[in-house]
Amino acid sequence: MARLRLEGLSTVMLRNIHLTLEPSERLFLSGVSGSGKSLLLRAIADLDPHQGEVWLDDRPRSRLPPPEWRRRVGLLPTESHWWAETVGEHWPASVTVPELERLLGILGFEADVRGWSIARLSTGERQRLALARLLLNRPQALLLDEVTANLDLVNRERVEAVLEEYRTTHHAAVLWVSHDLEQRTRLGGRRLVIHDGGLEPESCN
């Protein structure tokens, strides 16, 4: 359980962003293409240059080693990255078999997916498996970039259910970039839009 707080976060496109997400809070972020949504998530994850500070409770990003920060504040980008030949080579060493098989089952996979080659995966399969990999690291905050954009209805519902369970069970703060107005309205939570380099409440009209 942790509070995610941005203090004066600025990048080449964003200026002086102040934002607090409470434990268990889900905040949807939208904006036109190129407005800086993905850039904001990458800055929070300390993957792109920025000014200002990001805090996880009383721990500032600048005082934690980058790998530890990125484990605690987990980013799932639009396109997931894979560095080994098979799916199973990407799981954290600490994961237990029952925990892994339960999560894979909820996401629509059989246990043998661990032996699948990354090359055989569809875009949607990669996205669901990347989500599993992220959650198995037990992050305290989630940064989600269009995580259901390439999924059909059945798999979108699976991903939403997994994220809702994780958010409520682990009291994780969730910052979710979504282009889907129906999704943002249906799932609820605070909704902001990036406009002219800053954050504004999303219009309900």
Secondary structure, 3 states (H helix, E strand, C coil): CCCEEEEEEECCCCCCEEEEECCCCEEEEECCCCCCHHHHHHHHCCCCCCEEEEEECCEEHHHCCHHHHHHHEEEECCCCCCCCCEHHHHCCCCCCHHHHHHHHHHCCCCHHHHHCEHHHCCHHHHHHHHHHHHHCCCCCEEEEECCCCCCCHHHHHHHHHHHHHHHHHHCCEEEEECCCHHHHHHHCCEEEEEECCEEEECCCC
